[in-house]
Amino acid sequence: MKKLAIIGCGGIGTYHLEHFIEYTDIELAGFCDLIPERAQSFVEKAGCGQAFTDFRVMYDTVKPDMVFICVPPYCHGDIEFETIRRGIPMFVEKPVALDLELAYQIRNEIQKKRLITAVGLQCRYASIVDDTRDFVNKHRVTFVDMVRMGGVPGVEWWRDKKRSGGQIVEQTIHNIDMVRYMIGEPVEVYTMAARGFVTDVVNYDTDDVSTTTVRFECGALGSLSTGCYATTGEAFDSRITFSARDCRLDHYILDTVNIYGLADEQAGENGLVFKGDGTMQAGGSAVTIKDKVDAGRICDRTFVDAVLTGDPSAIRSPYADAVRTMEFVMAMNKSIETGMPVKVIHN
Ligand SMILES: NC(=O)c1ccc[n+]([C@@H]2O[C@H](COP(=O)([O-])OP(=O)(O)OC[C@H]3O[C@@H](n4cnc5c(N)ncnc54)[C@H](O)[C@@H]3O)[C@@H](O)[C@H]2O)c1
């Protein structure tokens, strides 16, 4: 049986472990964290495997066939280079790095070894993503309006922009990656950020809110706004709207798509399939499509299956593609720093 290892036994490591525990065709062999109790707690939860505090020792001892790298944004580098050197397929949590040069070096080493990789941009695996991509292909989108407003996450490194990259890079990268996956590459961004609203969080040193104007290669303009200032669920917001001249789609990540402006009969003509199973309804000029899958489970299993079969074609976010999303969000950060519009360069 192929062996799986995890590096980083914190919040997202726990999320992945809950999926792996259901697998019957994989051996959960090694768990590594700088904090020994965390690695040990994974052994207990899995009911198997060994705990380590040094990933090199884990690699020497366990010799895993695949690894999930679930460390904070500022901890990438040595782990990936050693993993590539040993030829171990790797799933890396987003953001893959905080420094584009480092991400390029890792990507280039991956390409030399033709290593199977995936990145934890699991929202791409939702079933409603296919509906939205279908809409964007059939209707020329003029404007994208993305909003993600929430609170400050609990992990302490998050509130320090030097270690997390800030909200755009660490968190809203999911939403921005979805925009990119649906409408294509950005050309130029102009981002403003503001501080001074979040005053009650200890050791807080990051932007409270930002708004970006973006021009896409397809000609559309976009407005991408995100904030971590919200203290109640009522102040939260998360949505991506794709507007065409005669219709509009609201994409609620991992949840629902609402399409406005397609009459019921037009919906048929536009290729939207009414399955009659309650997951898709026509109501006047609006069509609602509910997501049908657990995207996080599919994301993990897709990578594991790719390693088992040697066929990576079903992976929706390989490392090299995630680097392109990094180029997008890092350009946004650079625009905040310089106060100027920034071209998004693809290297
Ligand atoms: N895909 C998603 O939806 C999603 C959700 C949450 C977090 N994440 C990402 O996962 C990453 C980790 O986030 P988290 O919330 O789990 O953080 P966390 O702080 O809860 O856990 C990270 C763990 O990594 C360990 N670690 C750091 N360096 C290490 C090293 N060299 N060797 C072994 N262990 C090491 C830490 O001790 C810690 O236990 C972040 O990049 C975050 O953006 C992704």
PDBQT file of the ligand as one rigid body, heavy atoms in Angstrom, charges set to zero:
ROOT
HETATM    1  N1  LIG A 401      -7.125  25.290   1.580  1.00  0.00    +0.000 N 
HETATM    2  C1  LIG A 401      -7.760  25.908   2.550  1.00  0.00    +0.000 C 
HETATM    3  O1  LIG A 401      -8.950  26.171   2.499  1.00  0.00    +0.000 OA
HETATM    4  C2  LIG A 401      -6.999  26.298   3.777  1.00  0.00    +0.000 A 
HETATM    5  C3  LIG A 401      -7.687  26.515   4.981  1.00  0.00    +0.000 A 
HETATM    6  C4  LIG A 401      -6.924  26.847   6.114  1.00  0.00    +0.000 A 
HETATM    7  C5  LIG A 401      -5.558  27.016   6.007  1.00  0.00    +0.000 A 
HETATM    8  N2  LIG A 401      -4.944  26.831   4.805  1.00  0.00    +0.000 N 
HETATM    9  C6  LIG A 401      -3.513  27.067   4.646  1.00  0.00    +0.000 C 
HETATM   10  O2  LIG A 401      -2.788  26.071   5.338  1.00  0.00    +0.000 OA
HETATM   11  C7  LIG A 401      -1.588  26.631   5.869  1.00  0.00    +0.000 C 
HETATM   12  C8  LIG A 401      -1.515  26.319   7.354  1.00  0.00    +0.000 C 
HETATM   13  O3  LIG A 401      -2.618  26.921   8.000  1.00  0.00    +0.000 OA
HETATM   14  P1  LIG A 401      -3.149  26.376   9.401  1.00  0.00    +0.000 P 
HETATM   15  O4  LIG A 401      -4.362  27.159   9.699  1.00  0.00    +0.000 OA
HETATM   16  O5  LIG A 401      -3.218  24.893   9.380  1.00  0.00    +0.000 OA
HETATM   17  O6  LIG A 401      -1.950  26.840  10.355  1.00  0.00    +0.000 OA
HETATM   18  P2  LIG A 401      -1.606  26.269  11.808  1.00  0.00    +0.000 P 
HETATM   19  O7  LIG A 401      -0.743  27.305  12.429  1.00  0.00    +0.000 OA
HETATM   20  O8  LIG A 401      -2.876  25.846  12.475  1.00  0.00    +0.000 OA
HETATM   21  O9  LIG A 401      -0.772  24.933  11.503  1.00  0.00    +0.000 OA
HETATM   22  C9  LIG A 401       0.465  24.937  10.854  1.00  0.00    +0.000 C 
HETATM   23  C10 LIG A 401       1.350  23.905  11.538  1.00  0.00    +0.000 C 
HETATM   24  O10 LIG A 401       2.560  23.785  10.779  1.00  0.00    +0.000 OA
HETATM   25  C11 LIG A 401       3.592  23.510  11.712  1.00  0.00    +0.000 C 
HETATM   26  N3  LIG A 401       4.897  23.769  11.097  1.00  0.00    +0.000 N 
HETATM   27  C12 LIG A 401       5.447  24.940  10.713  1.00  0.00    +0.000 A 
HETATM   28  N4  LIG A 401       6.658  24.742  10.167  1.00  0.00    +0.000 NA
HETATM   29  C13 LIG A 401       6.884  23.411  10.194  1.00  0.00    +0.000 A 
HETATM   30  C14 LIG A 401       7.963  22.583   9.783  1.00  0.00    +0.000 A 
HETATM   31  N5  LIG A 401       9.061  23.075   9.201  1.00  0.00    +0.000 N 
HETATM   32  N6  LIG A 401       7.859  21.262   9.997  1.00  0.00    +0.000 NA
HETATM   33  C15 LIG A 401       6.772  20.724  10.571  1.00  0.00    +0.000 A 
HETATM   34  N7  LIG A 401       5.713  21.459  10.986  1.00  0.00    +0.000 NA
HETATM   35  C16 LIG A 401       5.766  22.790  10.792  1.00  0.00    +0.000 A 
HETATM   36  C17 LIG A 401       3.263  24.418  12.900  1.00  0.00    +0.000 C 
HETATM   37  O11 LIG A 401       3.898  24.012  14.080  1.00  0.00    +0.000 OA
HETATM   38  C18 LIG A 401       1.741  24.287  12.965  1.00  0.00    +0.000 C 
HETATM   39  O12 LIG A 401       1.325  23.268  13.841  1.00  0.00    +0.000 OA
HETATM   40  C19 LIG A 401      -1.637  28.128   5.547  1.00  0.00    +0.000 C 
HETATM   41  O13 LIG A 401      -0.864  28.422   4.421  1.00  0.00    +0.000 OA
HETATM   42  C20 LIG A 401      -3.083  28.393   5.240  1.00  0.00    +0.000 C 
HETATM   43  O14 LIG A 401      -3.291  29.421   4.298  1.00  0.00    +0.000 OA
HETATM   44  C21 LIG A 401      -5.623  26.447   3.714  1.00  0.00    +0.000 A 
ENDROOT
TORSDOF 0
